[in-house]
Amino acid sequence: MKQQIYSDSYAPNVSRIIPLTDFNRHSKTYLQKLEGTRVPLVLTVNGVAEVVVQDADTYQEMLDALRAAERFVRDLKKCKNMSKDVKTLLESYQE
């Protein structure tokens, strides 16, 4: 079974937001922590989030899930016998 990457919220953990300069100084340590947690790091420049660092496996899983969701919505839109509520919901999502 795959480890859950996030809790119910997709907001990054505030403790995982760090300055880019700190990441540059201690990159090896941060990358080791990243492997164990699978939670992305948000790197800031002058206090503004600029870059997200994530391990490759977790990133690939996220891309695969996104593609599957996009296929599901596309296929659902092709259904001819769907309720008006479902049709309205699908129309609210722009591709």
LINRAJO-V845087 format. One line per field, one symbol per residue. ss: DSSP state (H for helix, E for strand, L for the rest). psi: psi as a letter, one per 20 degrees, with the letter a starting at -180 (. if undefined). A space follows every 50 residues. Layout:
ss: ???
psi: ???
This chain:
ss: LLLLLLLLLLLLLHHHEEEHHHHHHLHHHHHHHHHHHLLLEEEEELLEEE EEELLHHHHHHHHHHHHHHHHHHHHHHHLLLLLHHHHHHHHLLLL
psi: pqppgrbhqjpqphijoqqhhgghhkggghhghghhhjpqpopqokjpph qppqqhghgghggggggggggggghhhiphmqqhggggghhipp.
